[in-house]
Amino acid sequence: MSRRSSLVVLYTAFALAATLANLGSQALVVAVWPAALGIELSILVGTGVGLVIKYVLDKRYIFRFKTRNLLHDGRLFMLYTCMGILTTLLFWATEYAFHWLFASDAMRYLGGAIGLAVGYLVKYRLDKRYVFVAPHATAESVLKRLQL
């Protein structure tokens, strides 16, 4: 199997793992907190769980990136998170649209899965270009290139 094929398989597996963790934690929150704003809280918790899992897997296995220390890792995670803001909004919008259109948990989760899948495709390109760049590059230098 070529490096590219292996990368696609791994990235897909990691996206699926993060998606399942995201949706599973959402279901857990809804079961534990069925009160007002339960859906919103579940989406927020699921997003956080999926984000951390995906970051750890991507950094180590997809981009084979090694951080210098905990501070560097924290800054890289912040940049990784920033790159995911638009893709997260896409995910949330899709999940909410399915929730609003179909008024069922199953369809909301389907909308979430679709939103996550599209978001992960966009996120990979952003991460490859701006986050997990040459090992000597820092998050600060990437931010400067982005003029942020």
Backbone as a printed PyTorch tensor [residue, N CA C, xyz], in Angstrom:
tensor([[[  0.8430,  -1.1680,   0.0000],
         [  0.0000,   0.0000,   0.0000],
         [  0.8960,   1.2410,   0.0000]],

        [[  0.5830,   2.1860,  -0.8530],
         [  1.3900,   3.4030,  -0.9550],
         [  1.2000,   4.2770,   0.2880]],

        [[  2.1110,   5.2110,   0.4750],
         [  2.0320,   6.1380,   1.6160],
         [  0.7220,   6.9210,   1.5720]],

        [[  0.3470,   7.3560,   0.3820],
         [ -0.8890,   8.1320,   0.2280],
         [ -2.1160,   7.2890,   0.5870]],

        [[ -2.1560,   6.0570,   0.1170],
         [ -3.2810,   5.1760,   0.4370],
         [ -3.3510,   4.8930,   1.9270]],

        [[ -2.1920,   4.6540,   2.5280],
         [ -2.1430,   4.4170,   3.9710],
         [ -2.6460,   5.6390,   4.7270]],

        [[ -2.2510,   6.8010,   4.2570],
         [ -2.6650,   8.0440,   4.8860],
         [ -4.1820,   8.2110,   4.8130]],

        [[ -4.7650,   7.9260,   3.6700],
         [ -6.2150,   8.0480,   3.4980],
         [ -6.9440,   7.0840,   4.4310]],

        [[ -6.4610,   5.8500,   4.5090],
         [ -7.0910,   4.8500,   5.3760],
         [ -6.9870,   5.2740,   6.8380]],

        [[ -5.7860,   5.6920,   7.2630],
         [ -5.5920,   6.1200,   8.6490],
         [ -6.4420,   7.3420,   8.9810]],

        [[ -6.4160,   8.3330,   8.1000],
         [ -7.1620,   9.5620,   8.3610],
         [ -8.6560,   9.2650,   8.4570]],

        [[ -9.1380,   8.4160,   7.5900],
         [-10.5490,   8.0220,   7.6200],
         [-10.8760,   7.2840,   8.9150]],

        [[-10.0100,   6.3680,   9.3200],
         [-10.2230,   5.6260,  10.5650],
         [-10.2220,   6.5680,  11.7670]],

        [[ -9.3000,   7.5230,  11.7790],
         [ -9.2330,   8.4700,  12.8890],
         [-10.4440,   9.4050,  12.8870]],

        [[-10.8650,   9.8310,  11.7100],
         [-12.0570,  10.6780,  11.6210],
         [-13.2770,   9.9020,  12.1220]],

        [[-13.3660,   8.6280,  11.7650],
         [-14.4710,   7.7880,  12.2310],
         [-14.4150,   7.6160,  13.7530]],

        [[-13.2190,   7.3700,  14.2880],
         [-13.0680,   7.2160,  15.7410],
         [-13.4780,   8.4960,  16.4670]],

        [[-13.0310,   9.6410,  15.9640],
         [-13.3850,  10.9190,  16.5850],
         [-14.8770,  11.1990,  16.4350]],

        [[-15.4460,  10.8340,  15.2970],
         [-16.8800,  11.0130,  15.0770],
         [-17.6880,  10.1670,  16.0550]],

        [[-17.2990,   8.9090,  16.2110],
         [-18.0090,   8.0350,  17.1440],
         [-17.8710,   8.5270,  18.5830]],

        [[-16.6800,   8.9970,  18.9410],
         [-16.4830,   9.5490,  20.2790],
         [-17.3350,  10.8040,  20.4640]],

        [[-17.3840,  11.6420,  19.4310],
         [-18.1870,  12.8640,  19.4710],
         [-19.6640,  12.5200,  19.6660]],

        [[-20.1920,  11.6860,  18.7920],
         [-21.6160,  11.3650,  18.8390],
         [-21.9600,  10.5510,  20.0830]],

        [[-21.0550,   9.6720,  20.4960],
         [-21.2800,   8.8880,  21.7110],
         [-21.3280,   9.7620,  22.9490]],

        [[-20.4330,  10.7210,  23.0230],
         [-20.4500,  11.6200,  24.1760],
         [-21.6810,  12.5290,  24.1270]],

        [[-22.1390,  12.8660,  22.9300],
         [-23.3810,  13.6400,  22.8220],
         [-24.5560,  12.8350,  23.3730]],

        [[-24.6410,  11.5730,  22.9890],
         [-25.7390,  10.7270,  23.4620],
         [-25.6900,  10.5790,  24.9840]],

        [[-24.4910,  10.4630,  25.5250],
         [-24.3270,  10.3490,  26.9720],
         [-24.7980,  11.6220,  27.6810]],

        [[-24.4250,  12.7720,  27.1550],
         [-24.8380,  14.0420,  27.7640],
         [-26.3590,  14.1840,  27.7140]],

        [[-26.9670,  13.8500,  26.5870],
         [-28.4250,  13.9630,  26.4610],
         [-29.1180,  13.0220,  27.4520]],

        [[-28.5400,  11.8360,  27.6460],
         [-29.1320,  10.8820,  28.5910],
         [-29.0150,  11.3790,  30.0330]],

        [[-27.8990,  12.0200,  30.3400],
         [-27.6540,  12.4930,  31.7020],
         [-28.3060,  13.8550,  31.9470]],

        [[-28.3890,  14.6930,  30.9200],
         [-28.8900,  16.0600,  31.0520],
         [-30.0310,  16.2780,  30.0570]],

        [[-31.2040,  15.7280,  30.3240],
         [-32.3190,  15.8790,  29.3600],
         [-33.0530,  17.2090,  29.4930]],

        [[-32.5210,  18.1100,  30.2910],
         [-33.1820,  19.3980,  30.5500],
         [-32.9510,  20.3860,  29.4100]],

        [[-33.4100,  21.6020,  29.6440],
         [-33.2210,  22.6810,  28.6660],
         [-31.7480,  22.8270,  28.3340]],

        [[-31.4780,  23.1270,  27.0850],
         [-30.1320,  23.2960,  26.5370],
         [-29.3180,  21.9940,  26.5270]],

        [[-29.9760,  20.8720,  26.7230],
         [-29.2810,  19.5780,  26.6840],
         [-28.6490,  19.2950,  25.3260]],

        [[-29.3490,  19.6280,  24.2640],
         [-28.8240,  19.4110,  22.9120],
         [-27.5890,  20.2770,  22.6970]],

        [[-27.6810,  21.5350,  23.0630],
         [-26.5540,  22.4490,  22.8760],
         [-25.3430,  22.0080,  23.6950]],

        [[-25.5860,  21.6060,  24.9520],
         [-24.4990,  21.1250,  25.8010],
         [-23.8800,  19.8560,  25.2140]],

        [[-24.7200,  18.9670,  24.6930],
         [-24.2020,  17.7140,  24.1230],
         [-23.3230,  17.9770,  22.9060]],

        [[-23.7090,  18.9250,  22.0860],
         [-22.9130,  19.2540,  20.9020],
         [-21.5710,  19.8540,  21.3180]],

        [[-21.5910,  20.7150,  22.3160],
         [-20.3550,  21.3270,  22.8100],
         [-19.4060,  20.2740,  23.4020]],

        [[-19.9300,  19.4030,  24.2410],
         [-19.1060,  18.3470,  24.8430],
         [-18.5760,  17.4080,  23.7610]],

        [[-19.4350,  17.0000,  22.8530],
         [-19.0120,  16.1030,  21.7740],
         [-17.9210,  16.7100,  20.9200]],

        [[-18.0530,  17.9850,  20.6420],
         [-17.0360,  18.6810,  19.8550],
         [-15.6910,  18.6660,  20.5710]],

        [[-15.6980,  18.9450,  21.8540],
         [-14.4520,  18.9370,  22.6280],
         [-13.8010,  17.5650,  22.6700]],

        [[-14.5910,  16.5450,  22.9090],
         [-14.0610,  15.1740,  22.9580],
         [-13.4600,  14.8010,  21.6090]],

        [[-14.2050,  15.0200,  20.5300],
         [-13.7160,  14.6870,  19.1930],
         [-12.4660,  15.4630,  18.8230]],

        [[-12.4110,  16.7280,  19.2130],
         [-11.2690,  17.5860,  18.8950],
         [ -9.9790,  17.0590,  19.5200]],

        [[-10.0290,  16.7380,  20.7880],
         [ -8.8220,  16.2550,  21.4830],
         [ -8.3620,  14.9220,  20.9050]],

        [[ -9.2720,  14.0120,  20.6860],
         [ -8.9080,  12.7020,  20.1240],
         [ -8.2840,  12.8760,  18.7490]],

        [[ -8.9130,  13.6750,  17.9030],
         [ -8.4200,  13.8680,  16.5320],
         [ -7.0590,  14.5590,  16.5200]],

        [[ -6.8530,  15.5310,  17.3930],
         [ -5.5700,  16.2250,  17.4550],
         [ -4.4410,  15.2530,  17.7910]],

        [[ -4.6390,  14.4680,  18.8210],
         [ -3.5940,  13.5290,  19.2550],
         [ -3.2720,  12.5300,  18.1380]],

        [[ -4.2800,  11.9800,  17.5100],
         [ -4.0590,  10.9940,  16.4440],
         [ -3.4330,  11.6270,  15.1980]],

        [[ -3.9400,  12.7870,  14.7950],
         [ -3.3900,  13.4600,  13.6150],
         [ -1.9300,  13.8440,  13.8220]],

        [[ -1.6570,  14.4450,  14.9500],
         [ -0.2910,  14.9120,  15.2190],
         [  0.6960,  13.7490,  15.1520]],

        [[  0.3450,  12.6590,  15.7760],
         [  1.2890,  11.5450,  15.8670],
         [  1.3430,  10.6810,  14.6030]],

        [[  0.1960,  10.3070,  14.0840],
         [  0.1740,   9.3020,  13.0190],
         [ -0.0160,   9.8420,  11.6040]],

        [[ -0.6950,  10.9580,  11.4590],
         [ -0.9290,  11.5040,  10.1180],
         [  0.2130,  12.4220,   9.7020]],

        [[  0.5340,  13.3620,  10.5750],
         [  1.5540,  14.3480,  10.2270],
         [  2.9210,  14.0360,  10.8200]],

        [[  2.9680,  13.0430,  11.7110],
         [  4.2260,  12.6240,  12.3520],
         [  5.0000,  13.8270,  12.8860]],

        [[  4.2890,  14.6340,  13.6060],
         [  4.8240,  15.8920,  14.0980],
         [  5.1980,  15.7530,  15.5670]],

        [[  6.3780,  16.2230,  15.9020],
         [  6.8350,  16.1800,  17.2940],
         [  6.9900,  17.6060,  17.7960]],

        [[  6.3460,  17.8590,  18.9070],
         [  6.4640,  19.1830,  19.5050],
         [  7.7060,  19.2230,  20.3970]],

        [[  8.2200,  20.4350,  20.6000],
         [  9.4340,  20.6020,  21.3990],
         [  9.1910,  20.4250,  22.8900]],

        [[  8.0360,  20.9130,  23.3510],
         [  7.7280,  20.8520,  24.7710],
         [  6.2280,  21.0650,  24.9460]],

        [[  5.7920,  21.0930,  26.1930],
         [  4.3700,  21.2310,  26.4840],
         [  3.8180,  22.5760,  26.0110]],

        [[  4.5910,  23.6310,  26.1550],
         [  4.1530,  24.9490,  25.6900],
         [  3.9660,  24.9520,  24.1710]],

        [[  4.9160,  24.3900,  23.4420],
         [  4.8080,  24.2860,  21.9850],
         [  3.5860,  23.4600,  21.5990]],

        [[  3.3560,  22.3680,  22.3250],
         [  2.2060,  21.5150,  22.0520],
         [  0.9050,  22.2820,  22.2980]],

        [[  0.8740,  23.0690,  23.3590],
         [ -0.3120,  23.8660,  23.6520],
         [ -0.6020,  24.8940,  22.5730]],

        [[  0.4470,  25.5450,  22.1060],
         [  0.2750,  26.5390,  21.0360],
         [ -0.1640,  25.8730,  19.7320]],

        [[  0.4060,  24.7100,  19.4530],
         [  0.0210,  23.9750,  18.2500],
         [ -1.4400,  23.5490,  18.3370]],

        [[ -1.8530,  23.0990,  19.5250],
         [ -3.2460,  22.7060,  19.7160],
         [ -4.1750,  23.9000,  19.5190]],

        [[ -3.7670,  25.0720,  19.9990],
         [ -4.5840,  26.2740,  19.7990],
         [ -4.7150,  26.5900,  18.3090]],

        [[ -3.6290,  26.4830,  17.5620],
         [ -3.6760,  26.7330,  16.1240],
         [ -4.5520,  25.6900,  15.4300]],

        [[ -4.3920,  24.4380,  15.8260],
         [ -5.2130,  23.3460,  15.3000],
         [ -6.6940,  23.6340,  15.5560]],

        [[ -6.9860,  24.1040,  16.7550],
         [ -8.3610,  24.4300,  17.1260],
         [ -8.8850,  25.5920,  16.2890]],

        [[ -8.0640,  26.6230,  16.1170],
         [ -8.4810,  27.7720,  15.3010],
         [ -8.7940,  27.3600,  13.8680]],

        [[ -8.0010,  26.4690,  13.3230],
         [ -8.2540,  26.0090,  11.9540],
         [ -9.5630,  25.2300,  11.8710]],

        [[ -9.9850,  24.7090,  13.0000],
         [-11.2130,  23.9250,  13.0050],
         [-12.4730,  24.7270,  13.2830]],

        [[-12.3420,  26.0250,  13.5190],
         [-13.5300,  26.8160,  13.8560],
         [-14.5430,  26.8080,  12.7130]],

        [[-14.0960,  27.0730,  11.5030],
         [-15.0310,  27.0750,  10.3700],
         [-15.6150,  25.6930,  10.1090]],

        [[-14.7610,  24.6830,  10.2210],
         [-15.2720,  23.3300,   9.9760],
         [-16.2280,  22.9090,  11.0900]],

        [[-15.9930,  23.3890,  12.2970],
         [-16.9130,  23.1000,  13.4020],
         [-18.2500,  23.7930,  13.1780]],

        [[-18.2070,  25.0320,  12.7030],
         [-19.4610,  25.7350,  12.3970],
         [-20.2420,  24.9960,  11.3130]],

        [[-19.5380,  24.4550,  10.3300],
         [-20.1850,  23.6580,   9.2900],
         [-20.8530,  22.4260,   9.9010]],

        [[-20.1330,  21.7400,  10.7680],
         [-20.6630,  20.5660,  11.4500],
         [-21.8970,  20.9230,  12.2710]],

        [[-21.7860,  21.9710,  13.0860],
         [-22.9130,  22.3660,  13.9290],
         [-24.1230,  22.7500,  13.0890]],

        [[-23.8960,  23.5190,  12.0380],
         [-25.0070,  23.9560,  11.1850],
         [-25.7110,  22.7630,  10.5470]],

        [[-24.9350,  21.7940,  10.1020],
         [-25.5360,  20.6140,   9.4750],
         [-26.3370,  19.8130,  10.5020]],

        [[-25.7510,  19.6210,  11.6800],
         [-26.4580,  18.8700,  12.7200],
         [-27.7350,  19.5840,  13.1390]],

        [[-27.6590,  20.8940,  13.3560],
         [-28.8540,  21.6560,  13.7300],
         [-29.9050,  21.6370,  12.6220]],

        [[-29.4670,  21.7330,  11.3820],
         [-30.4220,  21.7050,  10.2640],
         [-31.1860,  20.3800,  10.2380]],

        [[-30.4760,  19.2770,  10.4270],
         [-31.1420,  17.9710,  10.4520],
         [-32.0750,  17.8690,  11.6640]],

        [[-31.6400,  18.4100,  12.7930],
         [-32.4780,  18.4050,  13.9960],
         [-33.7530,  19.2070,  13.7550]],

        [[-33.6140,  20.3700,  13.1630],
         [-34.7480,  21.2410,  12.9160],
         [-35.6790,  20.6570,  11.8460]],

        [[-35.0970,  20.1160,  10.7670],
         [-35.9090,  19.5940,   9.6620],
         [-36.6540,  18.3110,  10.0190]],

        [[-35.9920,  17.4200,  10.7500],
         [-36.5540,  16.0890,  10.9650],
         [-37.0250,  15.8340,  12.3980]],

        [[-36.6320,  16.6790,  13.3450],
         [-37.0640,  16.5680,  14.7470],
         [-36.9130,  15.1550,  15.3100]],

        [[-35.7560,  14.5510,  15.0270],
         [-35.4910,  13.2250,  15.5900],
         [-34.0100,  13.1070,  15.9220]],

        [[-33.7310,  12.4010,  17.0030],
         [-32.3340,  12.2230,  17.4080],
         [-31.5290,  11.4980,  16.3400]],

        [[-32.1140,  10.4720,  15.7380],
         [-31.3920,   9.7000,  14.7200],
         [-30.9900,  10.5790,  13.5400]],

        [[-31.9000,  11.4250,  13.0980],
         [-31.5800,  12.3040,  11.9720],
         [-30.6010,  13.3950,  12.3860]],

        [[-30.6850,  13.8510,  13.6260],
         [-29.7110,  14.8410,  14.1040],
         [-28.3160,  14.2340,  14.0970]],

        [[-28.2070,  12.9980,  14.5660],
         [-26.8990,  12.3360,  14.5570],
         [-26.4060,  12.0970,  13.1240]],

        [[-27.3120,  11.7690,  12.2160],
         [-26.9230,  11.6170,  10.8140],
         [-26.4060,  12.9440,  10.2680]],

        [[-27.0970,  14.0340,  10.5630],
         [-26.6350,  15.3590,  10.1460],
         [-25.2770,  15.6810,  10.7440]],

        [[-25.0820,  15.3080,  11.9980],
         [-23.7860,  15.5020,  12.6420],
         [-22.6880,  14.7160,  11.9550]],

        [[-22.9840,  13.4740,  11.6090],
         [-21.9870,  12.6370,  10.9350],
         [-21.6350,  13.2060,   9.5620]],

        [[-22.6130,  13.6750,   8.8280],
         [-22.3580,  14.2800,   7.5100],
         [-21.5360,  15.5580,   7.6720]],

        [[-21.9210,  16.4010,   8.6060],
         [-21.1870,  17.6420,   8.8460],
         [-19.7520,  17.3790,   9.2630]],

        [[-19.5490,  16.3720,  10.1050],
         [-18.1920,  16.0260,  10.5250],
         [-17.3580,  15.5030,   9.3590]],

        [[-17.9460,  14.6620,   8.5250],
         [-17.2060,  14.0900,   7.3890],
         [-16.7200,  15.1830,   6.4410]],

        [[-17.5940,  16.0960,   6.0820],
         [-17.2040,  17.1910,   5.1860],
         [-16.1840,  18.0900,   5.8830]],

        [[-16.4250,  18.3630,   7.1500],
         [-15.5080,  19.1980,   7.9130],
         [-14.1160,  18.6030,   8.0110]],

        [[-14.0230,  17.2950,   8.1990],
         [-12.7140,  16.6500,   8.2990],
         [-11.9300,  16.7380,   6.9910]],

        [[-12.6130,  16.6680,   5.8660],
         [-11.9160,  16.8050,   4.5810],
         [-11.2910,  18.1970,   4.4520]],

        [[-12.0480,  19.2150,   4.8080],
         [-11.5430,  20.5840,   4.7560],
         [-10.4370,  20.7790,   5.7940]],

        [[-10.6360,  20.2170,   6.9810],
         [ -9.6850,  20.3690,   8.0850],
         [ -8.3300,  19.7760,   7.7330]],

        [[ -8.3040,  18.6550,   7.0630],
         [ -7.0300,  18.0400,   6.6830],
         [ -6.1990,  19.0060,   5.8460]],

        [[ -6.8360,  19.6170,   4.8770],
         [ -6.1140,  20.5500,   4.0000],
         [ -5.5920,  21.7560,   4.7760]],

        [[ -6.3840,  22.2800,   5.6720],
         [ -5.9420,  23.4090,   6.4910],
         [ -4.7780,  23.0130,   7.3970]],

        [[ -4.9020,  21.8500,   8.0340],
         [ -3.8450,  21.3890,   8.9460],
         [ -2.5400,  21.1310,   8.2130]],

        [[ -2.6440,  20.5420,   7.0540],
         [ -1.4420,  20.2360,   6.2750],
         [ -0.7290,  21.5220,   5.8580]],

        [[ -1.5020,  22.5170,   5.5060],
         [ -0.9050,  23.7600,   5.0050],
         [ -0.4500,  24.7170,   6.1020]],

        [[ -1.2050,  24.7860,   7.2090],
         [ -0.9370,  25.8260,   8.1980],
         [ -0.5280,  25.3450,   9.5930]],

        [[ -0.8830,  24.1320,   9.9730],
         [ -0.6300,  23.7070,  11.3520],
         [  0.6060,  22.8230,  11.4480]],

        [[  0.5600,  21.6870,  10.8060],
         [  1.6510,  20.7250,  10.9260],
         [  2.6660,  20.9450,   9.8050]],

        [[  3.3300,  22.0790,   9.8900],
         [  4.3290,  22.4490,   8.9010],
         [  5.7010,  21.9860,   9.3860]],

        [[  6.7310,  22.3190,   8.6640],
         [  8.0880,  21.8670,   8.9850],
         [  8.3400,  21.8960,  10.4850]],

        [[  8.9960,  20.8830,  11.0170],
         [  9.2090,  20.7890,  12.4610],
         [  9.8560,  22.0220,  13.0840]],

        [[ 10.6290,  22.7560,  12.3240],
         [ 11.2730,  23.9400,  12.8840],
         [ 10.3400,  25.1560,  12.9260]],

        [[  9.2290,  25.0690,  12.2230],
         [  8.2870,  26.1830,  12.2200],
         [  7.5340,  26.2180,  13.5460]],

        [[  7.1670,  27.3770,  13.9570],
         [  6.4080,  27.5280,  15.1950],
         [  5.0040,  27.9960,  14.8720]],

        [[  4.1380,  27.8410,  15.8310],
         [  2.7700,  28.3300,  15.6490],
         [  2.7760,  29.8280,  15.3740]],

        [[  3.7040,  30.5410,  16.0190],
         [  3.7780,  31.9860,  15.8220],
         [  4.1350,  32.3310,  14.3740]],

        [[  5.0750,  31.5860,  13.7850],
         [  5.4540,  31.8890,  12.4030],
         [  4.3120,  31.5940,  11.4360]],

        [[  3.5230,  30.5770,  11.7420],
         [  2.3680,  30.2780,  10.8940],
         [  1.3350,  31.3840,  11.0370]],

        [[  1.1030,  31.8440,  12.2630],
         [  0.1550,  32.9450,  12.4660],
         [  0.6000,  34.1960,  11.7310]],

        [[  1.9020,  34.4550,  11.7360],
         [  2.4110,  35.6170,  10.9940],
         [  2.1580,  35.4630,   9.5100]],

        [[  2.3670,  34.2510,   8.9720],
         [  2.1020,  34.0160,   7.5500],
         [  0.6400,  34.2330,   7.2330]],

        [[ -0.2310,  33.8930,   8.1830],
         [ -1.6740,  34.0820,   7.9870],
         [ -2.0970,  35.5210,   8.2800]],

        [[ -1.1820,  36.3010,   8.8300],
         [ -1.4240,  37.6960,   9.2120],
         [ -2.5070,  37.7920,  10.2730]],

        [[ -2.4580,  36.8810,  11.2500],
         [ -3.4310,  36.9110,  12.3580],
         [ -2.8140,  37.5620,  13.5620]]])
